[in-house]
């Protein structure tokens, strides 16, 4: 068996340099400390993204992106295709779990100061991936063409339309016209299965390359303790030790996903009727709730700005600061700036949780 493996590796090495990959994996290590558990959420997010791609391809075999057929095609998958209900449920639940693990990964990287030099680009590509993942959720929500998705998309695109100067153009671009119609469905389908996956693949490749090139960051507190000799510098080989642990995280995610999909199948609802009134208590998916609730509290006018635009401007500024943290908190772990940003992270996490809970009351 070993001889066959060596021959295959030699054959691949002549063509792709597989030997250098093996050598890299053999010498790559991962730091071991009390915060190591947070490293596994990045791999878990990647695993759920792969589940999304595979189940999405299966659903794509039956889905028809037209207002007359979209709802019926999803209904057909759920009622007539063998295990179609399970595939659709896995796709929907894995999307939500992927966004959840992406947020956990983002906050863990933030609080562990893993964005420090020279990992600024790793943080930026990760943040862009998080925005794309939320874009996947927003665009995919409309595709079943049910009532909740229709009106949630209408509200979401109206928010974009409230932006001065470019708002009207942006609304028409997203909707394919003045209203949410079949053209909107076609555009969102294109975003969901072509544009966003293409961008995500490029960013994911860059992000993974940076992670492999720069390795895992050690938190400032652990780094300081090692430097002062209060604790030893410990590490484990990436292959197979860390990789096997990572795969166990994937199994855990798969177990949770399978249980949710089987016990709580994702419902389809009723077909969208553009002429029907919006249902009472409608709200966006959970990962947009904090923004939705904030905009509800903002008055119609804020100084000379429209309230909704002022809220979107504030969220845009907050997102820009969050992405730029590696360049602002450049002394992470060693000064007052870092304590401020740690507090800012705690505030952001608490604010999102409280506002989301208020929106669900």
Secondary structure as the mmCIF struct_conf table of DSSP 4:
data_model
#
loop_
_struct_conf.conf_type_id
_struct_conf.id
_struct_conf.beg_label_comp_id
_struct_conf.beg_label_asym_id
_struct_conf.beg_label_seq_id
_struct_conf.end_label_comp_id
_struct_conf.end_label_asym_id
_struct_conf.end_label_seq_id
HELX_RH_AL_P HELX_RH_AL_P1 UNK A 2 UNK A 16
HELX_RH_AL_P HELX_RH_AL_P2 UNK A 18 UNK A 27
STRN STRN1 UNK A 29 UNK A 32
BEND BEND1 UNK A 33 UNK A 33
TURN_TY1_P TURN_TY1_P1 UNK A 34 UNK A 35
HELX_RH_3T_P HELX_RH_3T_P1 UNK A 36 UNK A 39
HELX_RH_AL_P HELX_RH_AL_P3 UNK A 40 UNK A 60
TURN_TY1_P TURN_TY1_P2 UNK A 61 UNK A 62
BEND BEND2 UNK A 66 UNK A 66
TURN_TY1_P TURN_TY1_P3 UNK A 67 UNK A 69
HELX_RH_AL_P HELX_RH_AL_P4 UNK A 70 UNK A 79
TURN_TY1_P TURN_TY1_P4 UNK A 80 UNK A 80
BEND BEND3 UNK A 81 UNK A 81
TURN_TY1_P TURN_TY1_P5 UNK A 82 UNK A 83
HELX_RH_AL_P HELX_RH_AL_P5 UNK A 84 UNK A 111
TURN_TY1_P TURN_TY1_P6 UNK A 112 UNK A 115
TURN_TY1_P TURN_TY1_P7 UNK A 117 UNK A 118
HELX_RH_AL_P HELX_RH_AL_P6 UNK A 120 UNK A 142
TURN_TY1_P TURN_TY1_P8 UNK A 143 UNK A 144
STRN STRN2 UNK A 146 UNK A 146
HELX_RH_AL_P HELX_RH_AL_P7 UNK A 147 UNK A 161
TURN_TY1_P TURN_TY1_P9 UNK A 162 UNK A 162
BEND BEND4 UNK A 163 UNK A 163
TURN_TY1_P TURN_TY1_P10 UNK A 164 UNK A 166
HELX_RH_AL_P HELX_RH_AL_P8 UNK A 167 UNK A 175
TURN_TY1_P TURN_TY1_P11 UNK A 176 UNK A 176
BEND BEND5 UNK A 177 UNK A 179
BEND BEND6 UNK A 181 UNK A 181
HELX_RH_AL_P HELX_RH_AL_P9 UNK A 182 UNK A 190
HELX_RH_PI_P HELX_RH_PI_P1 UNK A 191 UNK A 195
HELX_RH_AL_P HELX_RH_AL_P10 UNK A 196 UNK A 214
HELX_LH_PP_P HELX_LH_PP_P1 UNK A 216 UNK A 219
HELX_RH_AL_P HELX_RH_AL_P11 UNK A 220 UNK A 227
TURN_TY1_P TURN_TY1_P12 UNK A 228 UNK A 229
BEND BEND7 UNK A 230 UNK A 231
STRN STRN3 UNK A 234 UNK A 237
HELX_RH_PI_P HELX_RH_PI_P2 UNK A 238 UNK A 242
HELX_RH_AL_P HELX_RH_AL_P12 UNK A 243 UNK A 263
BEND BEND8 UNK A 264 UNK A 264
HELX_LH_PP_P HELX_LH_PP_P2 UNK A 265 UNK A 267
STRN STRN4 UNK A 271 UNK A 271
TURN_TY1_P TURN_TY1_P13 UNK A 274 UNK A 275
BEND BEND9 UNK A 276 UNK A 276
HELX_LH_PP_P HELX_LH_PP_P3 UNK A 277 UNK A 279
TURN_TY1_P TURN_TY1_P14 UNK A 280 UNK A 281
HELX_RH_3T_P HELX_RH_3T_P2 UNK A 286 UNK A 288
HELX_RH_AL_P HELX_RH_AL_P13 UNK A 289 UNK A 297
BEND BEND10 UNK A 298 UNK A 298
BEND BEND11 UNK A 300 UNK A 300
STRN STRN5 UNK A 301 UNK A 302
TURN_TY1_P TURN_TY1_P15 UNK A 303 UNK A 304
STRN STRN6 UNK A 305 UNK A 306
HELX_RH_AL_P HELX_RH_AL_P14 UNK A 307 UNK A 323
TURN_TY1_P TURN_TY1_P16 UNK A 324 UNK A 324
HELX_RH_AL_P HELX_RH_AL_P15 UNK A 325 UNK A 328
BEND BEND12 UNK A 329 UNK A 329
TURN_TY1_P TURN_TY1_P17 UNK A 330 UNK A 333
BEND BEND13 UNK A 334 UNK A 335
HELX_RH_AL_P HELX_RH_AL_P16 UNK A 336 UNK A 359
TURN_TY1_P TURN_TY1_P18 UNK A 360 UNK A 360
#
